[in-house]
Amino acid sequence: MRKDLFASVGLLGIAAAYYLASLDIPTSTLEDEVGPRGLPTVLTVLLVVLALALGARALLLAPKAKPAANDNEDAEAPWPRAIGMLALGAFYIMASTIVGYAPALFMLLLAVIFYEGMRPSWRVFVVAAGGAAFFYLLFDIVLGVRQPEGLLF
């Protein structure tokens, strides 16, 4: 409960700082109805809503009975495991500059799946290929966001 409540207060502070920073965005004669401050304002509102929901959940839910020692063992990932995931992300960035976005994303998805302890099977490769294809189609084709081109692809 305390972690959620502190996280809620922290998120409200971040939202306030983000909104104050967005006020420095200059207006332009070329702006549309939304303007350059539209997206930052929407993101601020979403962050405030999430922070309030997290805080309300922390206050309204009754604390559970004291957990046994083994129940909380997998509640949070240990630091070395989290650093391993961060390292996978760093290798993805390096790989995307060499092999390109889609192959690097495929390799990242495979690496995360195997890092989480799944055994190799044909399903793992299908899920990784499907995920890479989905994100390529979403960002490159549908949204028109150009993805990094590698030296090979």
SERO-4910 file (N, C-alpha, C, O; in steps of 0.05 Angstrom, whole numbers):
BEGIN
 pado doro    nc1    nc2    nc3   cac1   cac2   cac3    cc1    cc2    cc3    oc1    oc2    oc3
  Met    A     16    -24      0      0      0      0     17     25      0     12     44    -15
  Arg    A     38     25     16     55     49     19     69     55     -8     72     78    -15
  Lys    A     78     34    -21     93     38    -46     74     51    -67     82     69    -81
  Asp    A     49     41    -69     30     52    -88     23     81    -81     21     97    -99
  Leu    A     21     87    -56     14    114    -48     37    133    -54     32    155    -64
  Phe    A     61    125    -48     84    142    -54     88    145    -85     95    166    -95
  Ala    A     83    123    -99     85    124   -128     64    143   -140     69    158   -159
  Ser    A     40    143   -128     19    161   -137     27    190   -133     23    207   -151
  Val    A     38    196   -110     46    224   -104     69    231   -123     70    254   -133
  Gly    A     88    213   -128    110    218   -146    100    223   -174    110    241   -188
  Leu    A     81    207   -183     70    211   -210     55    237   -213     57    250   -234
  Leu    A     41    246   -192     28    272   -193     49    294   -195     45    314   -209
  Gly    A     71    291   -181     93    311   -183    105    312   -211    111    333   -222
  Ile    A    109    288   -223    120    287   -250    100    299   -269    108    314   -287
  Ala    A     74    294   -266     54    306   -283     54    336   -281     52    350   -302
  Ala    A     57    346   -257     57    375   -254     82    387   -267     80    408   -280
  Ala    A    105    375   -263    130    385   -276    128    383   -306    137    401   -320
  Tyr    A    116    362   -316    113    359   -345     95    380   -357    100    391   -378
  Tyr    A     73    386   -342     55    406   -352     68    434   -351     65    449   -370
  Leu    A     82    440   -330     96    465   -328    117    468   -351    120    490   -362
  Ala    A    130    446   -357    150    447   -379    136    451   -405    147    464   -423
  Ser    A    112    440   -408     98    442   -434     87    471   -438     81    478   -461
  Leu    A     85    486   -417     76    514   -420     97    531   -435     90    553   -445
  Asp    A    122    522   -435    143    536   -448    144    532   -478    160    544   -492
  Ile    A    126    514   -489    125    509   -517    114    534   -531     92    542   -524
  Pro    A    128    545   -550    118    570   -562     95    564   -581     93    543   -593
  Thr    A     77    584   -583     55    582   -602     65    590   -629     85    603   -632
  Ser    A     51    581   -650     59    586   -677     35    595   -694     13    588   -687
  Thr    A     41    609   -714     19    617   -732     10    594   -750    -11    595   -762
  Leu    A     26    572   -750     20    549   -767      5    527   -751      0    506   -762
  Glu    A     -1    532   -726    -13    511   -709    -42    506   -718    -56    524   -729
  Asp    A    -52    482   -712    -79    474   -718    -97    478   -693    -89    492   -675
  Glu    A   -120    465   -693   -139    468   -671   -126    458   -645   -131    469   -623
  Val    A   -111    437   -646   -100    425   -622    -76    441   -613    -73    445   -589
  Gly    A    -60    450   -631    -36    466   -624    -13    448   -614    -17    424   -610
  Pro    A     10    460   -610     33    445   -602     32    436   -573     47    418   -565
  Arg    A     14    447   -557     11    439   -529    -10    418   -525    -14    409   -502
  Gly    A    -24    410   -546    -46    391   -544    -37    364   -533    -49    354   -514
  Leu    A    -18    352   -546     -9    325   -538      3    325   -510     -3    308   -494
  Pro    A     21    345   -503     31    345   -475      9    348   -454     10    337   -433
  Thr    A    -12    363   -461    -34    367   -442    -50    341   -439    -57    334   -417
  Val    A    -55    327   -461    -69    301   -460    -52    281   -444    -63    266   -427
  Leu    A    -26    280   -448     -9    262   -434     -8    269   -404     -8    251   -387
  Thr    A     -9    294   -398    -10    303   -369    -36    293   -356    -35    283   -334
  Val    A    -58    297   -370    -84    288   -359    -84    258   -355    -93    248   -334
  Leu    A    -74    243   -374    -72    214   -371    -55    206   -348    -62    187   -333
  Leu    A    -33    219   -344    -15    213   -322    -29    220   -295    -26    205   -276
  Val    A    -43    241   -294    -58    249   -269    -79    228   -263    -82    220   -240
  Val    A    -94    219   -284   -115    199   -280   -103    173   -269   -113    161   -251
  Leu    A    -81    165   -281    -67    140   -272    -57    143   -243    -59    125   -227
  Ala    A    -46    166   -237    -35    171   -210    -58    171   -190    -55    159   -168
  Leu    A    -80    183   -197   -103    184   -178   -115    156   -175   -123    148   -153
  Ala    A   -116    140   -196   -127    113   -194   -109     96   -177   -118     80   -160
  Leu    A    -83     99   -180    -64     84   -164    -66     92   -134    -65     75   -117
  Gly    A    -68    118   -129    -71    127   -102    -97    118    -89    -98    111    -66
  Ala    A   -119    119   -105   -145    110    -95   -145     80    -88   -156     72    -68
  Arg    A   -132     65   -105   -130     36   -100   -114     31    -75   -121     13    -59
  Ala    A    -93     46    -71    -76     43    -47    -91     50    -22    -88     37     -1
  Leu    A   -109     70    -23   -123     78      1   -148     61      6   -155     57     29
  Leu    A   -161     52    -15   -187     38    -12   -184      8     -6   -201     -3      7
  Leu    A   -163     -4    -17   -160    -33    -12   -148    -37     15   -129    -25     23
  Ala    A   -161    -55     29   -151    -62     56   -125    -77     54   -122    -94     35
  Pro    A   -107    -73     72    -82    -88     70    -87   -117     75   -104   -125     92
  Lys    A    -73   -134     61    -76   -163     64    -63   -172     89    -48   -157    102
  Ala    A    -69   -196     96    -55   -208    119    -25   -209    114    -17   -209     91
  Lys    A    -10   -210    135     19   -210    132     27   -235    115     21   -257    123
  Pro    A     41   -230     92     48   -253     75     70   -270     87     87   -261    103
  Ala    A     69   -295     80     90   -313     89    116   -305     74    115   -291     55
  Ala    A    138   -315     84    164   -308     73    166   -316     44    179   -301     29
  Asn    A    155   -339     36    158   -348      8    139   -336    -11    144   -336    -35
  Asp    A    117   -324     -1     97   -312    -19    108   -288    -33    100   -282    -56
  Asn    A    125   -273    -21    135   -248    -33    161   -252    -48    174   -232    -57
  Glu    A    169   -277    -51    195   -282    -64    196   -272    -93    217   -261   -101
  Asp    A    175   -276   -108    175   -268   -136    160   -242   -141    153   -236   -164
  Ala    A    154   -227   -120    139   -202   -123    154   -181   -139    142   -167   -155
  Glu    A    180   -180   -136    196   -161   -151    221   -175   -162    231   -193   -150
  Ala    A    229   -166   -186    252   -178   -198    277   -168   -184    279   -145   -177
  Pro    A    296   -186   -179    321   -177   -167    336   -159   -186    332   -160   -211
  Trp    A    354   -142   -175    369   -123   -192    384   -136   -215    384   -125   -237
  Pro    A    399   -158   -210    413   -170   -233    395   -178   -256    403   -175   -279
  Arg    A    371   -187   -249    352   -195   -271    343   -170   -286    340   -171   -310
  Ala    A    337   -149   -272    329   -124   -285    351   -112   -302    346   -102   -324
  Ile    A    376   -114   -292    398   -104   -308    402   -122   -333    410   -112   -354
  Gly    A    396   -147   -331    397   -165   -354    377   -156   -376    383   -157   -399
  Met    A    353   -149   -367    333   -139   -387    342   -113   -399    338   -108   -423
  Leu    A    354    -95   -383    365    -70   -394    387    -76   -414    389    -62   -435
  Ala    A    404    -96   -408    425   -103   -427    414   -114   -453    424   -108   -475
  Leu    A    392   -129   -452    379   -139   -476    370   -115   -493    372   -115   -518
  Gly    A    358    -95   -480    350    -71   -495    373    -56   -508    371    -46   -530
  Ala    A    395    -55   -494    419    -42   -505    430    -58   -529    438    -46   -549
  Phe    A    430    -84   -527    439   -100   -550    420    -98   -573    428    -99   -596
  Tyr    A    394    -94   -568    375    -89   -589    381    -64   -605    380    -63   -629
  Ile    A    388    -43   -590    395    -17   -603    419    -21   -621    420    -11   -644
  Met    A    439    -35   -611    463    -40   -627    457    -58   -651    467    -53   -673
  Ala    A    441    -78   -647    434    -97   -668    417    -83   -690    420    -90   -713
  Ser    A    400    -65   -682    383    -52   -702    399    -35   -721    391    -31   -744
  Thr    A    422    -24   -712    438     -8   -731    454    -26   -750    463    -17   -771
  Ile    A    457    -52   -743    472    -70   -760    453    -85   -778    457    -86   -803
  Val    A    433    -98   -767    416   -116   -783    389   -103   -791    375   -114   -807
  Gly    A    382    -80   -779    357    -67   -786    336    -72   -764    340    -88   -746
  Tyr    A    314    -58   -767    293    -58   -746    279    -85   -743    279    -96   -720
  Ala    A    268    -96   -764    253   -120   -761    269   -144   -752    261   -158   -734
  Pro    A    293   -150   -764    308   -172   -754    318   -168   -725    319   -187   -709
  Ala    A    325   -144   -718    334   -138   -690    311   -142   -671    315   -152   -649
  Leu    A    287   -134   -678    264   -137   -661    257   -167   -658    250   -176   -636
  Phe    A    260   -182   -679    256   -211   -678    276   -224   -658    268   -240   -641
  Met    A    301   -215   -660    321   -226   -642    316   -217   -613    321   -232   -595
  Leu    A    307   -192   -609    301   -183   -582    278   -199   -570    280   -207   -547
  Leu    A    257   -204   -585    235   -219   -575    244   -248   -568    236   -258   -547
  Leu    A    260   -260   -585    270   -286   -578    288   -285   -553    285   -303   -536
  Ala    A    305   -265   -551    322   -263   -528    306   -260   -502    313   -272   -482
  Val    A    285   -244   -502    269   -240   -478    255   -265   -471    253   -273   -448
  Ile    A    244   -279   -491    230   -304   -486    249   -324   -473    242   -337   -453
  Phe    A    272   -327   -484    292   -346   -473    302   -337   -446    307   -353   -428
  Tyr    A    306   -311   -442    315   -300   -417    295   -305   -395    302   -309   -372
  Glu    A    270   -306   -402    249   -311   -382    246   -341   -377    229   -349   -360
  Gly    A    261   -358   -390    262   -386   -383    245   -405   -400    242   -428   -393
  Met    A    234   -395   -422    219   -413   -439    237   -431   -455    259   -423   -462
  Arg    A    228   -455   -460    244   -474   -476    239   -469   -505    217   -461   -513
  Pro    A    260   -473   -522    256   -469   -550    235   -488   -562    235   -512   -556
  Ser    A    218   -477   -578    198   -493   -593    190   -476   -618    198   -453   -620
  Trp    A    176   -489   -635    167   -474   -659    149   -451   -652    149   -431   -667
  Arg    A    134   -453   -631    115   -432   -623    131   -406   -615    122   -384   -621
  Val    A    153   -410   -602    169   -387   -594    178   -371   -618    176   -346   -618
  Phe    A    187   -384   -639    196   -371   -663    173   -358   -678    176   -337   -690
  Val    A    149   -371   -678    126   -360   -691    117   -334   -676    110   -314   -689
  Val    A    117   -335   -650    109   -312   -634    128   -289   -639    120   -266   -643
  Ala    A    154   -294   -639    174   -273   -644    171   -262   -672    173   -238   -676
  Ala    A    168   -279   -692    164   -269   -719    139   -254   -722    138   -233   -735
  Gly    A    117   -263   -710     92   -249   -711     93   -222   -697     83   -202   -707
  Gly    A    107   -221   -674    110   -195   -660    127   -176   -676    120   -152   -677
  Ala    A    148   -185   -688    165   -167   -704    149   -157   -728    151   -134   -735
  Ala    A    134   -175   -741    118   -167   -764     97   -147   -756     92   -127   -770
  Phe    A     84   -152   -733     63   -133   -724     74   -106   -719     62    -86   -728
  Phe    A     96   -104   -704    107    -77   -698    118    -64   -723    117    -39   -725
  Tyr    A    129    -79   -742    138    -67   -767    115    -56   -782    116    -33   -792
  Leu    A     93    -71   -785     70    -61   -799     58    -37   -785     50    -18   -798
  Leu    A     56    -39   -758     44    -17   -744     59      9   -747     48     30   -754
  Phe    A     85      8   -741    101     33   -741    109     42   -769    107     66   -776
  Asp    A    119     24   -785    130     31   -811    108     36   -832    109     55   -847
  Ile    A     89     18   -833     69     19   -854     45     36   -846     38     56   -860
  Val    A     32     30   -823      8     44   -815     13     72   -806      1     91   -816
  Leu    A     32     75   -787     37    102   -775     57    118   -791     59    142   -787
  Gly    A     72    105   -809     91    120   -825    116    129   -810    129    147   -819
  Val    A    122    116   -788    146    123   -772    169    107   -783    169     82   -781
  Arg    A    188    121   -795    211    107   -807    227     94   -785    234    106   -765
  Gln    A    234     69   -790    249     53   -770    278     53   -779    284     57   -803
  Pro    A    297     47   -761    325     48   -768    332     27   -789    323      4   -788
  Glu    A    347     36   -808    357     17   -829    384      8   -821    401     25   -813
  Gly    A    389    -18   -822    415    -28   -814    434    -30   -838    427    -23   -860
  Leu    A    458    -38   -832    478    -41   -853    471    -64   -871    477    -63   -895
  Leu    A    458    -85   -861    451   -108   -877    424   -107   -890    421   -116   -913
  Phe    A    404    -96   -876    377    -95   -887    365    -67   -885    343    -62   -893
***
